[in-house]
């Protein structure tokens, strides 16, 4: 029996699937997202083409069932678009979360960083919507008037699609997406007049903030949208449950390591205090999160599948493998992909191993930091890069009780769980990852890597 349909709006791919009452995905349809063009720090894609691709993926998925199940949507965080109210046509590209044109806004507000962090739980960086929008509005003053007068509309990807699907009846977003804009008070769960004033954004142009589940929004295609949430929140909801001493590692285009349990408390220095979701009972769930930036890009072009875990830590060369700069807790754009010494003499196989070590060590250090704050008894790996043997066994060699989630598409399953009201982690299926013989060698190199990274920082 099909109980939910789900959509996952990724940066590089768009997926849809149907969830059974037993937690199994069926009729999964995958399509490449329109390419993101990167030019001089601008990361943009075709918003209209993206929306059309989403519609096509969902239609193909639903064509495999006669049912019209409730729908759940999970979206890439912080990407946004401006569109024309009358026609629904985009007037800007889909501006990616990776876009860094908001840097000037961040620098201008650097003295306010502490206050921004206190209100949002996030650092002041150009990854989020507010800095980018601030720069765009300053460069195009007429946009401010068009938005204020309601001629144009603004929203993250979820907001744009829901607007289209409802014929303009709903201009909404959920708390998890709103929380990644730098414009929402994460404790008050509402747009902050103070933050909007700092970034020069009229609060009236922002969508209504809704819970993540229990939405009951009727769509033009006959479906009912029951849940909408950030993609990483959906993956977290699938993988681990609030109240348990667990962490989740999701490694895909980028990566994150997160654990519940910090509501009402500050996250460790530099880490994100992430609003995961507001469930159908209006309970808010918070997590501590560390992030890894653009790790898939770092590995692109290397034959990483041919690397063996037994080859890890066979030299003393250290690596950072985040081309767009270190993520949380550091947020250092000046430290991206680099090695502790020249690798010109190494073949591509050895470099591929070093890059994977850089990812393994970053994950292990984040877990160490979270362990000191709240303790972690189990770590669950998901995402495409967690299928790599080196990354799996490397993390297991440094982190006790590491498991690989055996179901793919954690985001699809997680948002479908929110649709049905199923508890977090209830459909999780995982396998214990065995350790390999290089564990002691890897541990020694990890200690050296930490000292090297501290020197860089």
Secondary structure, DSSP 8 states (H G I E B T S, - for coil): -EEEEEEEE-SSEEEEEEEETTS-EEEEEEEE----EEETTEEEE-HHHHHHHHHHHHHHHHTT-S----EEEEE-SS-EEEEETTT--BSS-EE-TT--TTHHHHHHTGGGHHHHHHHHSS---TTSHHHHHHHHHHH-HHHHHHHHTTSEEEEEHHHHHHHHHTTTS--EEEHHHHTTTT-EETTTTEE-HHHHHHHT--GGGS-EEE-SEEEEEE-TTS-EEEEEEEHHHHHHHHH--TTSSEEEEEESSSEEEEEE--TTS--STT-EEEEEEE-TT--EEEEEEEEE-SHHHHHTTS-GGG--GGGTT-SS--EE--TT-B-TTT-BTT--SEESS--TTS-HHHHHHHHHHHHHHHHHHHHHHHHHHH--SEEEEESGGGGSHHHHHHHHHHSSSEEEE-SS-HHHHHHHHHHHT--TTTT--EEE----TTHHHHHHHHHHHHHHHHHH-
